[in-house]
Amino acid sequence: MSDNVKRRSGQHHGDLRRTLEQAALELVLTKGVGGFTMAEASRRAGVSVAAPYKHYEDRDALLSELAVRAYTEQREQYRAAMADAGDPGDQLVAFAVAYVQFAADRPALFALTFAAGLDKARFPALAEAGQALFAELFGPARVLCGEDRQARRLVLAIAACAHGHAVFLAEGVLAGLSDPLAEVKREAAAAASALIAGYVA
């Protein structure tokens, strides 16, 4: 065993949560959500396979904390982008662009938002974080649409379109372009503008 592993496994882990979460994100990034195991996260963190269970009941409990973090970081990024925009339409366009940017910047957290397959009834904080994120977007959509049902449809349409652009970017569909990220962000903005025009007309 290396000195580094001895040191990490022997230390008092007030730090253990952070270390395990970082190891889990690295595994999600390289192997996907389905490829993540507590045992491998423990090995990467340099601790015994029993150590994570002092803090997390099981694999899903660890992933749920990361998914809550993903929702929270997205909400902060979207809120900042929307704060720089003028009217509600511009705010939703800014959200679409920020969505693509977040997916590019934080691919592991982005994947956890959608692919973890977690039971939100078991992890209510996850549902609450998702609802808080949606509420940020619903406000400007409600101003534009004037009623709740249409506002919800508009938010979902813009998010779905931005998600598709983000996935195309991640999968290298547009790799032949000179600046794929910039192009995808422009396309996401244009699509959001078109959706707003269609839903609000």
FISE-323416 format. One record per residue (C-alpha): x, y, z; residue in three letters. Coordinates in pm, whole numbers, padded with zeros to 5 digits, always signed. Layout:
<lumnus>
XYZAla/...
</lumnus>
This chain:
<lumnus>
+00000+00000+00000Met/+00137+00342-00091Ser/+00210+00608+00168Asp/-00061+00820+00008Asn/-00326+00550+00053Val/-00210+00487+00411Lys/-00237+00853+00488Arg/-00579+00892+00328Arg/-00725+00578+00483Ser/-00583+00663+00824Gly/-00695+01022+00842Gln/-01005+01134+01026His/-01248+01198+00743His/-01442+01507+00832Gly/-01321+01515+00476Asp/-01450+01171+00384Leu/-01776+01293+00232Arg/-01600+01535+00001Arg/-01338+01276-00094Thr/-01598+01010-00172Leu/-01816+01251-00365Glu/-01521+01355-00580Gln/-01433+00990-00642Ala/-01795+00917-00733Ala/-01803+01206-00981Leu/-01484+01081-01145Glu/-01640+00737-01183Leu/-01963+00878-01323Val/-01760+01076-01573Leu/-01550+00782-01689Thr/-01792+00490-01649Lys/-02137+00647-01642Gly/-02388+00640-01359Val/-02442+00267-01407Gly/-02071+00200-01368Gly/-02042+00358-01026Phe/-02003+00133-00722Thr/-01934+00218-00360Met/-01645-00029-00357Ala/-01468+00142-00645Glu/-01536+00486-00502Ala/-01378+00367-00177Ser/-01070+00243-00360Arg/-01034+00572-00543Arg/-01074+00763-00218Ala/-00811+00543-00051Gly/-01041+00418+00226Val/-01180+00082+00324Ser/-01493-00040+00149Val/-01677-00011+00481Ala/-01586+00356+00536Ala/-01855+00515+00313Pro/-02131+00347+00509Tyr/-02048+00562+00810Lys/-02193+00852+00610His/-02419+00702+00342Tyr/-02672+00424+00380Glu/-02598+00293+00032Asp/-02496+00385-00322Arg/-02820+00570-00393Asp/-02781+00784-00081Ala/-02442+00905-00205Leu/-02573+00965-00556Leu/-02874+01154-00419Ser/-02646+01401-00241Glu/-02458+01457-00563Leu/-02783+01498-00758Ala/-02906+01760-00510Val/-02575+01938-00558Arg/-02626+01918-00934Ala/-02969+02077-00912Tyr/-02840+02345-00675Thr/-02542+02437-00892Glu/-02762+02447-01201Gln/-03011+02671-01026Arg/-02735+02912-00925Glu/-02589+02919-01276Gln/-02925+02970-01442Tyr/-03025+03239-01195Arg/-02700+03429-01259Ala/-02747+03405-01637Ala/-03109+03518-01617Met/-03024+03808-01386Ala/-02815+03961-01666Asp/-03107+03943-01912Ala/-03366+04214-01957Gly/-03718+04088-02015Asp/-03870+03746-01939Pro/-03812+03621-02294Gly/-03444+03710-02278Asp/-03424+03538-01940Gln/-03551+03210-02083Leu/-03312+03236-02378Val/-03030+03296-02129Ala/-03143+02985-01941Phe/-03116+02774-02258Ala/-02762+02896-02319Val/-02664+02841-01955Ala/-02810+02489-01971Tyr/-02572+02395-02251Val/-02282+02564-02072Gln/-02349+02375-01749Phe/-02362+02044-01934Ala/-02024+02124-02093Ala/-01864+02246-01771Asp/-02002+01985-01530Arg/-02070+01669-01730Pro/-02078+01431-01433Ala/-02325+01643-01236Leu/-02529+01696-01551Phe/-02550+01320-01604Ala/-02657+01263-01245Leu/-02949+01501-01285Thr/-03112+01274-01539Phe/-02954+00929-01534Ala/-02922+00836-01167Ala/-03267+00672-01153Gly/-03318+00774-00791Leu/-03644+00737-00599Asp/-03756+01091-00516Lys/-04001+00956-00260Ala/-03705+00815-00069Arg/-03495+01129-00117Phe/-03734+01424-00074Pro/-03446+01673-00084Ala/-03393+01571-00446Leu/-03754+01648-00538Ala/-03735+01979-00351Glu/-03417+02081-00533Ala/-03575+02000-00869Gly/-03888+02197-00785Gln/-03681+02496-00673Ala/-03497+02487-01004Leu/-03821+02473-01201Phe/-03961+02765-01000Ala/-03675+02986-01121Glu/-03786+02926-01479Leu/-04158+02926-01422Phe/-04165+03292-01311Gly/-04060+03450-01640Pro/-04260+03194-01839Ala/-04571+03281-01639Arg/-04521+03650-01717Val/-04496+03571-02088Leu/-04780+03321-02110Cys/-05026+03463-01863Gly/-05139+03126-01730Glu/-04981+02830-01557Asp/-05042+02546-01803Arg/-04893+02726-02102Gln/-04604+02855-01892Ala/-04522+02500-01785Arg/-04537+02380-02145Arg/-04301+02657-02253Leu/-04045+02583-01981Val/-04050+02212-02062Leu/-04016+02277-02435Ala/-03716+02509-02391Ile/-03551+02273-02142Ala/-03607+01971-02368Ala/-03460+02153-02666Cys/-03160+02277-02468Ala/-03109+01926-02333His/-03102+01783-02683Gly/-02843+02037-02790His/-02635+01959-02479Ala/-02647+01585-02549Val/-02549+01636-02914Phe/-02253+01840-02794Leu/-02149+01577-02539Ala/-02179+01296-02793Glu/-01959+01476-03044Gly/-02233+01510-03306Val/-02103+01855-03397Leu/-01732+01777-03358Ala/-01660+01892-03713Gly/-01738+02254-03628Leu/-01457+02492-03541Ser/-01620+02583-03205Asp/-01893+02329-03123Pro/-01980+02477-02783Leu/-02031+02829-02920Ala/-02238+02695-03209Glu/-02457+02481-02985Val/-02518+02774-02751Lys/-02622+02990-03048Arg/-02857+02718-03169Glu/-03005+02669-02823Ala/-03069+03042-02799Ala/-03230+03052-03144Ala/-03449+02753-03065Ala/-03558+02906-02734Ala/-03652+03230-02911Ser/-03854+03038-03169Ala/-04035+02841-02899Leu/-04119+03158-02710Ile/-04259+03313-03026Ala/-04469+03004-03088Gly/-04603+02959-02738Tyr/-04668+03325-02664Val/-04823+03425-03000Ala/
</lumnus>
